[in-house]
């Protein structure tokens, strides 16, 4: 392992910058490799929203030799679900398979957290499917923990008119 200068972090060598419209194709490709299907319309809409709401740049990409190798899409919410303080929410995060375990996710999260602290955001949230153990472990290593608020859902695909208890 290469010795770092005092005060340097291993993630310092990874370029992290604000997301641009030109990053869309790479984001779609990284996500497709992770989940096995392309979500083009989902990411087109997400990136468009991020760029239209450009006053708070909370979405980032990581680059290696000029190519996007990771991304994090986040948004700021004010007053959602009765919360009075601004809350940041990670919508999507992804790292190209060849770059996993090489500090890309760490660099993205480190920069996102620094940006949010500069904006005086005090909470960062996300939702993760239970079976995505790698992502759960990664987020836990960053200090994420189960929230004190329950996320509830109602399956609307079933029968209509369930009796109230």
MDTraj code that builds the backbone (N, CA, C; nanometers):
import mdtraj as md
import numpy as np

residues = "UNK UNK UNK UNK UNK UNK UNK UNK UNK UNK UNK UNK UNK UNK UNK UNK UNK UNK UNK UNK UNK UNK UNK UNK UNK UNK UNK UNK UNK UNK UNK UNK UNK UNK UNK UNK UNK UNK UNK UNK UNK UNK UNK UNK UNK UNK UNK UNK UNK UNK UNK UNK UNK UNK UNK UNK UNK UNK UNK UNK UNK UNK UNK UNK UNK UNK UNK UNK UNK UNK UNK UNK UNK UNK UNK UNK UNK UNK UNK UNK UNK UNK UNK UNK UNK UNK UNK UNK UNK UNK UNK UNK UNK UNK UNK UNK UNK UNK UNK UNK UNK UNK UNK UNK UNK UNK UNK UNK UNK UNK UNK UNK UNK UNK UNK UNK UNK UNK UNK UNK UNK UNK UNK UNK UNK UNK UNK UNK UNK UNK UNK UNK UNK UNK UNK UNK UNK UNK UNK UNK UNK UNK UNK UNK UNK UNK UNK UNK UNK UNK UNK UNK UNK UNK UNK UNK UNK UNK UNK UNK UNK UNK UNK UNK UNK".split()
xyz = np.array([
    [0.0839, -0.1176, 0.0000],
    [0.0000, 0.0000, 0.0000],
    [0.0892, 0.1250, 0.0000],
    [0.0511, 0.2214, -0.0817],
    [0.1281, 0.3444, -0.0937],
    [0.1143, 0.4294, 0.0325],
    [0.2256, 0.4828, 0.0784],
    [0.2232, 0.5661, 0.1981],
    [0.1703, 0.7048, 0.1632],
    [0.0803, 0.7549, 0.2459],
    [0.0191, 0.8853, 0.2225],
    [0.0921, 0.9929, 0.3006],
    [0.0893, 1.1130, 0.2463],
    [0.1458, 1.2266, 0.3185],
    [0.0557, 1.2594, 0.4366],
    [0.1099, 1.3218, 0.5414],
    [0.0269, 1.3581, 0.6561],
    [-0.0922, 1.4434, 0.6130],
    [-0.2097, 1.4073, 0.6618],
    [-0.3317, 1.4810, 0.6290],
    [-0.3988, 1.4350, 0.5012],
    [-0.3331, 1.3527, 0.4223],
    [-0.3917, 1.3035, 0.2976],
    [-0.4763, 1.1797, 0.3243],
    [-0.5792, 1.1628, 0.2433],
    [-0.6654, 1.0454, 0.2515],
    [-0.6560, 0.9674, 0.1215],
    [-0.6775, 0.8394, 0.1269],
    [-0.6695, 0.7556, 0.0068],
    [-0.7674, 0.8025, -0.1004],
    [-0.8802, 0.8588, -0.0591],
    [-0.9808, 0.9045, -0.1555],
    [-0.9428, 1.0354, -0.2244],
    [-0.8378, 1.1020, -0.1780],
    [-0.7969, 1.2287, -0.2400],
    [-0.7562, 1.2117, -0.3856],
    [-0.7114, 1.0933, -0.4237],
    [-0.6659, 1.0690, -0.5609],
    [-0.7831, 1.0494, -0.6576],
    [-0.9048, 1.0374, -0.6061],
    [-1.0225, 1.0149, -0.6899],
    [-1.0890, 1.1489, -0.7182],
    [-1.1090, 1.1784, -0.8453],
    [-1.1735, 1.3037, -0.8851],
    [-1.3238, 1.2913, -0.8660],
    [-1.3800, 1.3815, -0.7861],
    [-1.5245, 1.3887, -0.7655],
    [-1.5671, 1.5289, -0.8056],
    [-1.6719, 1.5360, -0.8894],
    [-1.7204, 1.6648, -0.9381],
    [-1.8721, 1.6633, -0.9457],
    [-1.9287, 1.7821, -0.9692],
    [-2.0737, 1.7911, -0.9848],
    [-2.1178, 1.7210, -1.1130],
    [-2.2328, 1.6633, -1.1067],
    [-2.2924, 1.5938, -1.2201],
    [-2.3283, 1.6935, -1.3303],
    [-2.3128, 1.6525, -1.4563],
    [-2.3558, 1.7325, -1.5710],
    [-2.4444, 1.6455, -1.6600],
    [-2.5112, 1.7079, -1.7560],
    [-2.5977, 1.6347, -1.8489],
    [-2.5188, 1.5301, -1.9276],
    [-2.3916, 1.5561, -1.9526],
    [-2.3080, 1.4624, -2.0289],
    [-2.2818, 1.3320, -1.9545],
    [-2.3130, 1.3255, -1.8270],
    [-2.2870, 1.2066, -1.7448],
    [-2.3990, 1.1034, -1.7510],
    [-2.5107, 1.1383, -1.8129],
    [-2.6288, 1.0520, -1.8111],
    [-2.6010, 0.9116, -1.8639],
    [-2.5390, 0.8993, -1.9800],
    [-2.5156, 0.7668, -2.0392],
    [-2.4302, 0.6790, -1.9482],
    [-2.3282, 0.7358, -1.8876],
    [-2.2418, 0.6574, -1.7978],
    [-2.3181, 0.6126, -1.6740],
    [-2.4030, 0.6985, -1.6199],
    [-2.4828, 0.6625, -1.5022],
    [-2.5765, 0.5467, -1.5356],
    [-2.6425, 0.5559, -1.6502],
    [-2.7334, 0.4487, -1.6918],
    [-2.6568, 0.3178, -1.7063],
    [-2.5387, 0.3231, -1.7655],
    [-2.4587, 0.2024, -1.7868],
    [-2.4127, 0.1407, -1.6548],
    [-2.3659, 0.2239, -1.5617],
    [-2.3219, 0.1737, -1.4308],
    [-2.4383, 0.1071, -1.3587],
    [-2.5548, 0.1724, -1.3594],
    [-2.6721, 0.1167, -1.2921],
    [-2.7171, -0.0131, -1.3585],
    [-2.7148, -0.0180, -1.4918],
    [-2.7564, -0.1386, -1.5635],
    [-2.6688, -0.2579, -1.5271],
    [-2.5394, -0.2355, -1.5142],
    [-2.4494, -0.3448, -1.4760],
    [-2.4781, -0.3923, -1.3333],
    [-2.5245, -0.3017, -1.2493],
    [-2.5523, -0.3374, -1.1100],
    [-2.6821, -0.4147, -1.0945],
    [-2.7861, -0.3740, -1.1686],
    [-2.9172, -0.4362, -1.1458],
    [-2.9637, -0.5263, -1.2599],
    [-2.8921, -0.5247, -1.3723],
    [-2.9249, -0.6149, -1.4809],
    [-3.0277, -0.5643, -1.5801],
    [-3.0709, -0.4392, -1.5678],
    [-3.1631, -0.3809, -1.6658],
    [-3.1410, -0.2295, -1.6700],
    [-3.1675, -0.1725, -1.7871],
    [-3.1466, -0.0283, -1.8054],
    [-3.2699, 0.0487, -1.7586],
    [-3.2459, 0.1509, -1.6791],
    [-3.3551, 0.2376, -1.6332],
    [-3.3352, 0.3769, -1.6936],
    [-3.3389, 0.3845, -1.8269],
    [-3.3084, 0.5084, -1.8986],
    [-3.4021, 0.6227, -1.8612],
    [-3.5309, 0.5979, -1.8641],
    [-3.6270, 0.7055, -1.8355],
    [-3.6163, 0.7530, -1.6907],
    [-3.5950, 0.6603, -1.5997],
    [-3.5778, 0.6953, -1.4588],
    [-3.4612, 0.7929, -1.4423],
    [-3.3466, 0.7586, -1.5005],
    [-3.2291, 0.8437, -1.4840],
    [-3.2375, 0.9723, -1.5662],
    [-3.3033, 0.9669, -1.6826],
    [-3.3239, 1.0919, -1.7587],
    [-3.4010, 1.1919, -1.6731],
    [-3.5091, 1.1442, -1.6104],
    [-3.5916, 1.2316, -1.5265],
    [-3.5132, 1.2799, -1.4043],
    [-3.4396, 1.1903, -1.3388],
    [-3.3621, 1.2281, -1.2198],
    [-3.2569, 1.3330, -1.2533],
    [-3.1805, 1.3085, -1.3597],
    [-3.0733, 1.4012, -1.3973],
    [-3.1326, 1.5348, -1.4400],
    [-3.2418, 1.5326, -1.5144],
    [-3.3066, 1.6582, -1.5551],
    [-3.3482, 1.7392, -1.4322],
    [-3.4095, 1.6715, -1.3343],
    [-3.4520, 1.7401, -1.2120],
    [-3.3326, 1.7985, -1.1360],
    [-3.2259, 1.7212, -1.1270],
    [-3.1051, 1.7665, -1.0569],
    [-3.0501, 1.8917, -1.1237],
    [-3.0435, 1.8909, -1.2555],
    [-2.9861, 2.0030, -1.3283],
    [-3.0780, 2.1247, -1.3291],
    [-3.2090, 2.1025, -1.3299],
    [-3.3039, 2.2139, -1.3243],
    [-3.3002, 2.2816, -1.1885],
    [-3.2779, 2.2043, -1.0837],
    [-3.2711, 2.2586, -0.9478],
    [-3.1248, 2.2813, -0.9123],
    [-3.0541, 2.3552, -0.9972],
    [-2.9099, 2.3717, -0.9851],
    [-2.8612, 2.4577, -0.8710],
    [-2.9526, 2.5154, -0.7921],
    [-2.9052, 2.6025, -0.6840],
    [-2.8360, 2.5255, -0.5719],
    [-2.8701, 2.4002, -0.5539],
    [-2.8074, 2.3162, -0.4516],
    [-2.7517, 2.1922, -0.5191],
    [-2.6259, 2.1963, -0.5528],
    [-2.5644, 2.0845, -0.6245],
    [-2.5302, 1.9729, -0.5263],
    [-2.6163, 1.8733, -0.5215],
    [-2.5950, 1.7627, -0.4286],
    [-2.5683, 1.6315, -0.5001],
    [-2.5657, 1.6327, -0.6336],
    [-2.5405, 1.5100, -0.7081],
    [-2.4021, 1.5163, -0.7695],
    [-2.3287, 1.4052, -0.7562],
    [-2.1870, 1.4030, -0.7906],
    [-2.1528, 1.2815, -0.8748],
    [-2.0410, 1.2915, -0.9462],
    [-1.9842, 1.1761, -1.0156],
    [-1.8370, 1.1654, -0.9794],
    [-1.7856, 1.0438, -0.9877],
    [-1.6426, 1.0184, -0.9679],
    [-1.5854, 0.9790, -1.1032],
    [-1.4637, 1.0278, -1.1289],
    [-1.3986, 1.0009, -1.2571],
    [-1.2640, 0.9336, -1.2377],
    [-1.2292, 0.8531, -1.3365],
    [-1.0960, 0.7926, -1.3462],
    [-1.0546, 0.8092, -1.4918],
    [-0.9453, 0.8780, -1.5152],
    [-0.8961, 0.9037, -1.6511],
    [-1.0038, 0.9617, -1.7413],
    [-1.0847, 1.0550, -1.6883],
    [-1.1870, 1.1235, -1.7671],
    [-1.3155, 1.0462, -1.7887],
    [-1.3258, 0.9241, -1.7358],
    [-1.4478, 0.8439, -1.7489],
    [-1.5208, 0.8368, -1.6158],
    [-1.6522, 0.8457, -1.6218],
    [-1.7340, 0.8354, -1.5006],
    [-1.7314, 0.6907, -1.4521],
    [-1.6932, 0.6717, -1.3258],
    [-1.6847, 0.5373, -1.2670],
    [-1.7761, 0.5213, -1.1459],
    [-1.8446, 0.6289, -1.1077],
    [-1.9363, 0.6221, -0.9950],
    [-2.0220, 0.7462, -0.9893],
    [-2.1336, 0.7368, -0.9173],
    [-2.2234, 0.8513, -0.9051],
    [-2.3036, 0.8416, -0.7765],
    [-2.3502, 0.9562, -0.7311],
    [-2.4478, 0.9632, -0.6235],
    [-2.5451, 1.0747, -0.6593],
    [-2.6742, 1.0418, -0.6586],
    [-2.7793, 1.1391, -0.6845],
    [-2.8506, 1.1651, -0.5527],
    [-2.8530, 1.2896, -0.5125],
    [-2.9159, 1.3260, -0.3858],
    [-2.9982, 1.4523, -0.4044],
    [-3.0889, 1.4752, -0.3133],
    [-3.1743, 1.5936, -0.3188],
    [-3.1948, 1.6467, -0.1783],
    [-3.2237, 1.7751, -0.1696],
    [-3.2552, 1.8378, -0.0412],
    [-3.4059, 1.8523, -0.0293],
    [-3.4574, 1.8229, 0.0905],
    [-3.5997, 1.8369, 0.1181],
    [-3.6152, 1.9249, 0.2415],
    [-3.7126, 2.0134, 0.2352],
    [-3.7396, 2.1040, 0.3465],
    [-3.8812, 2.0800, 0.3959],
    [-3.8948, 2.0365, 0.5210],
    [-4.0262, 2.0196, 0.5812],
    [-4.0989, 1.8919, 0.5430],
    [-4.0289, 1.7945, 0.4850],
    [-4.0940, 1.6698, 0.4478],
    [-4.1336, 1.5905, 0.5722],
    [-4.2496, 1.5301, 0.5693],
    [-4.2995, 1.4433, 0.6770],
    [-4.2921, 1.5105, 0.8139],
    [-4.3161, 1.6402, 0.8170],
    [-4.3214, 1.7132, 0.9431],
    [-4.1864, 1.7502, 1.0023],
    [-4.0770, 1.7190, 0.9338],
    [-3.9441, 1.7555, 0.9818],
    [-3.9212, 1.9042, 0.9539],
    [-3.8673, 1.9759, 1.0501],
    [-3.8474, 2.1197, 1.0310],
    [-3.7132, 2.1520, 0.9660],
    [-3.6137, 2.0675, 0.9855],
    [-3.4813, 2.0954, 0.9294],
    [-3.4684, 2.0365, 0.7896],
    [-3.3751, 2.0912, 0.7135],
    [-3.3457, 2.0379, 0.5809],
    [-3.2892, 1.8966, 0.5949],
    [-3.3336, 1.8109, 0.5081],
    [-3.2858, 1.6737, 0.5062],
    [-3.2398, 1.6414, 0.3647],
    [-3.1259, 1.5783, 0.3531],
    [-3.0790, 1.5320, 0.2230],
    [-3.1167, 1.3856, 0.2087],
    [-3.1524, 1.3480, 0.0870],
    [-3.1928, 1.2103, 0.0595],
    [-3.1127, 1.1600, -0.0595],
    [-3.0479, 1.0468, -0.0411],
    [-2.9785, 0.9818, -0.1518],
    [-3.0811, 0.9003, -0.2286],
    [-3.0983, 0.9350, -0.3565],
    [-3.1898, 0.8598, -0.4422],
    [-3.1211, 0.7383, -0.5022],
    [-2.9983, 0.7559, -0.5484],
    [-2.9257, 0.6477, -0.6159],
    [-2.7768, 0.6649, -0.5941],
    [-2.7095, 0.5527, -0.5852],
    [-2.5634, 0.5537, -0.5770],
    [-2.5142, 0.4311, -0.6536],
    [-2.4057, 0.4488, -0.7273],
    [-2.3536, 0.3364, -0.8025],
    [-2.2058, 0.3533, -0.8337],
    [-2.1365, 0.2409, -0.8399],
    [-1.9943, 0.2385, -0.8747],
    [-1.9761, 0.1289, -0.9787],
    [-1.9040, 0.1609, -1.0856],
    [-1.8763, 0.0620, -1.1895],
    [-1.8107, -0.0600, -1.1267],
    [-1.8500, -0.1798, -1.1693],
    [-1.7980, -0.3027, -1.1070],
    [-1.6456, -0.3078, -1.0972],
    [-1.5741, -0.2624, -1.1980],
    [-1.4272, -0.2681, -1.1969],
    [-1.3661, -0.1751, -1.0927],
    [-1.4456, -0.0829, -1.0379],
    [-1.3923, 0.0155, -0.9431],
    [-1.4456, -0.0031, -0.8018],
    [-1.5237, -0.1071, -0.7796],
    [-1.5740, -0.1334, -0.6441],
    [-1.4590, -0.1780, -0.5558],
    [-1.4616, -0.1333, -0.4314],
    [-1.3560, -0.1684, -0.3374],
    [-1.2295, -0.0862, -0.3555],
    [-1.2350, 0.0173, -0.4394],
    [-1.1168, 0.0997, -0.4659],
    [-1.1329, 0.2425, -0.4163],
    [-1.2306, 0.2656, -0.3278],
    [-1.2461, 0.3964, -0.2659],
    [-1.3363, 0.4932, -0.3395],
    [-1.3964, 0.4516, -0.4511],
    [-1.4817, 0.5427, -0.5288],
    [-1.6062, 0.5808, -0.4497],
    [-1.6745, 0.4818, -0.3932],
    [-1.7927, 0.5105, -0.3118],
    [-1.7575, 0.5965, -0.1918],
    [-1.6440, 0.5672, -0.1292],
    [-1.5973, 0.6478, -0.0150],
    [-1.5747, 0.7929, -0.0561],
    [-1.5107, 0.8124, -0.1714],
    [-1.4822, 0.9480, -0.2184],
    [-1.6112, 1.0234, -0.2486],
    [-1.7062, 0.9568, -0.3116],
    [-1.8352, 1.0202, -0.3408],
    [-1.9073, 1.0606, -0.2123],
    [-1.9149, 0.9678, -0.1179],
    [-1.9852, 0.9969, 0.0071],
    [-1.9139, 1.1041, 0.0881],
    [-1.7825, 1.0993, 0.0904],
    [-1.7055, 1.2004, 0.1644],
    [-1.7345, 1.3397, 0.1095],
    [-1.7326, 1.3526, -0.0245],
    [-1.7591, 1.4834, -0.0844],
    [-1.9036, 1.5267, -0.0621],
    [-1.9978, 1.4331, -0.0766],
    [-2.1387, 1.4657, -0.0526],
    [-2.1581, 1.5145, 0.0905],
    [-2.1006, 1.4426, 0.1864],
    [-2.1143, 1.4823, 0.3269],
    [-2.0522, 1.6194, 0.3528],
    [-1.9371, 1.6477, 0.2931],
    [-1.8753, 1.7798, 0.3104],
    [-1.9642, 1.8885, 0.2511],
    [-2.0194, 1.8632, 0.1318],
    [-2.1073, 1.9617, 0.0686],
    [-2.2306, 1.9877, 0.1544],
    [-2.2896, 1.8816, 0.2086],
    [-2.4103, 1.8968, 0.2899],
    [-2.3813, 1.9691, 0.4211],
    [-2.2674, 1.9392, 0.4827],
    [-2.2307, 2.0108, 0.6062],
    [-2.2110, 2.1598, 0.5784],
    [-2.1534, 2.1928, 0.4636],
    [-2.1346, 2.3337, 0.4271],
    [-2.2695, 2.4039, 0.4101],
    [-2.3712, 2.3292, 0.3699],
    [-2.5065, 2.3843, 0.3573],
    [-2.5835, 2.3783, 0.4888],
    [-2.5186, 2.3286, 0.5934],
    [-2.5761, 2.3120, 0.7273],
    [-2.6909, 2.2114, 0.7314],
    [-2.6854, 2.1142, 0.6426],
    [-2.7811, 2.0038, 0.6456],
    [-2.7354, 1.9092, 0.7552],
    [-2.8294, 1.8682, 0.8394],
    [-2.7925, 1.7867, 0.9549],
    [-2.8257, 1.6392, 0.9411],
    [-2.9062, 1.6029, 0.8394],
    [-2.9439, 1.4626, 0.8242],
    [-2.9346, 1.4199, 0.6792],
    [-2.8868, 1.2983, 0.6600],
    [-2.8790, 1.2364, 0.5288],
    [-2.9494, 1.1020, 0.5387],
    [-3.0458, 1.0780, 0.4504],
    [-3.1261, 0.9565, 0.4549],
    [-3.1211, 0.8842, 0.3218],
    [-3.1557, 0.7588, 0.3243],
    [-3.1764, 0.6806, 0.2032],
    [-3.2573, 0.5574, 0.2380],
    [-3.3016, 0.4860, 0.1367],
    [-3.3697, 0.3588, 0.1551],
    [-3.2941, 0.2546, 0.0751],
    [-3.2806, 0.1365, 0.1337],
    [-3.2055, 0.0293, 0.0693],
    [-3.2846, -0.1003, 0.0828],
    [-3.3038, -0.1727, -0.0275],
    [-3.3674, -0.3041, -0.0153],
    [-3.2857, -0.3956, 0.0763],
    [-3.3540, -0.4688, 0.1603],
    [-3.2911, -0.5532, 0.2608],
    [-3.1904, -0.6511, 0.2012],
    [-3.2175, -0.6993, 0.0805],
    [-3.1294, -0.7997, 0.0205],
    [-3.0018, -0.7404, -0.0394],
    [-2.9882, -0.6104, -0.0467],
    [-2.8657, -0.5481, -0.0992],
    [-2.7631, -0.5321, 0.0132],
    [-2.7093, -0.6447, 0.0572],
    [-2.6187, -0.6486, 0.1723],
    [-2.4919, -0.5669, 0.1513],
    [-2.4355, -0.5698, 0.0306],
    [-2.3130, -0.4920, 0.0058],
    [-2.3378, -0.3434, 0.0285],
    [-2.4502, -0.2942, -0.0235],
    [-2.4824, -0.1524, -0.0061],
    [-2.5142, -0.1215, 0.1399],
    [-2.5873, -0.2089, 0.2055],
    [-2.6161, -0.1895, 0.3487],
    [-2.4867, -0.1829, 0.4300],
    [-2.3943, -0.2745, 0.4025],
    [-2.2666, -0.2759, 0.4743],
    [-2.1852, -0.1501, 0.4448],
    [-2.1852, -0.1064, 0.3193],
    [-2.1125, 0.0154, 0.2836],
    [-2.1694, 0.1345, 0.3595],
    [-2.3013, 0.1500, 0.3586],
    [-2.3628, 0.2636, 0.4275],
    [-2.3400, 0.2555, 0.5786],
    [-2.3466, 0.1363, 0.6347],
    [-2.3191, 0.1198, 0.7781],
    [-2.1760, 0.1619, 0.8095],
    [-2.0826, 0.1326, 0.7202],
    [-1.9431, 0.1733, 0.7429],
    [-1.9273, 0.3247, 0.7411],
    [-2.0224, 0.3959, 0.6798],
    [-2.0212, 0.5424, 0.6753],
    [-2.0975, 0.6017, 0.7936],
    [-2.1550, 0.5170, 0.8792],
    [-2.2260, 0.5669, 0.9966],
    [-2.3770, 0.5648, 0.9844],
    [-2.4307, 0.5176, 0.8727],
    [-2.5761, 0.5071, 0.8597],
    [-2.6273, 0.3990, 0.9546],
    [-2.7465, 0.4212, 1.0062],
    [-2.8111, 0.3262, 1.0965],
    [-2.9615, 0.3317, 1.0697],
    [-3.0364, 0.2292, 1.1145],
    [-3.1817, 0.2351, 1.0973],
    [-3.2382, 0.3621, 1.1603],
    [-3.3332, 0.4223, 1.0899],
    [-3.3942, 0.5469, 1.1369],
    [-3.4970, 0.5187, 1.2459],
    [-3.5258, 0.6196, 1.3238],
    [-3.6263, 0.6082, 1.4299],
    [-3.7677, 0.6212, 1.3738],
    [-3.7789, 0.6507, 1.2452],
    [-3.9082, 0.6654, 1.1799],
    [-3.9332, 0.5404, 1.0963],
    [-4.0523, 0.4844, 1.1068],
    [-4.0876, 0.3671, 1.0276],
    [-4.1294, 0.4094, 0.8885],
    [-4.0845, 0.3362, 0.7908],
    [-4.1287, 0.3523, 0.6534],
    [-4.2427, 0.2535, 0.6337],
    [-4.3601, 0.3023, 0.6024],
    [-4.4768, 0.2168, 0.5867],
    [-4.5177, 0.2132, 0.4407],
    [-4.5750, 0.1017, 0.4002],
    [-4.6239, 0.0913, 0.2632],
    [-4.7547, 0.0148, 0.2612],
    [-4.8319, 0.0385, 0.1581],
    [-4.9578, -0.0308, 0.1366],
    [-4.9516, -0.0917, -0.0026],
    [-4.9655, -0.2212, -0.0146],
    [-4.9648, -0.2893, -0.1433],
    [-5.1008, -0.2678, -0.2088],
    [-5.1043, -0.1880, -0.3123],
    [-5.2294, -0.1555, -0.3807],
    [-5.2612, -0.2526, -0.4944],
    [-5.1771, -0.3519, -0.5140],
    [-5.2003, -0.4468, -0.6226],
    [-5.2999, -0.5555, -0.5816],
    [-5.3255, -0.5673, -0.4534],
    [-5.4146, -0.6736, -0.4038],
    [-5.5603, -0.6331, -0.4074],
    [-5.6392, -0.6952, -0.3220],
    [-5.7833, -0.6714, -0.3199],
    [-5.8138, -0.5324, -0.2692],
    [-5.9230, -0.4781, -0.3201],
    [-5.9682, -0.3432, -0.2843],
    [-6.0657, -0.3536, -0.1683],
    [-6.0678, -0.2523, -0.0825],
    [-6.1701, -0.2448, 0.0214],
    [-6.1425, -0.3326, 0.1423],
    [-6.0195, -0.3382, 0.1854],
    [-5.9886, -0.4140, 0.3082],
    [-6.0632, -0.3494, 0.4254],
    [-6.1098, -0.4303, 0.5160],
    [-6.1803, -0.3799, 0.6334],
    [-6.0808, -0.3153, 0.7282],
    [-6.1190, -0.2021, 0.7844],
    [-6.0359, -0.1335, 0.8832],
    [-6.0473, -0.2050, 1.0158],
    [-5.9374, -0.2110, 1.0886],
    [-5.9377, -0.2765, 1.2206],
    [-5.9690, -0.1770, 1.3267],
])
top = md.Topology()
chain = top.add_chain()
for i, resn in enumerate(residues, 1):
    res = top.add_residue(resn, chain, resSeq=i)
    for name in ("N", "CA", "C"):
        top.add_atom(name, md.element.get_by_symbol(name[0]), res)
traj = md.Trajectory(xyz[None], top)
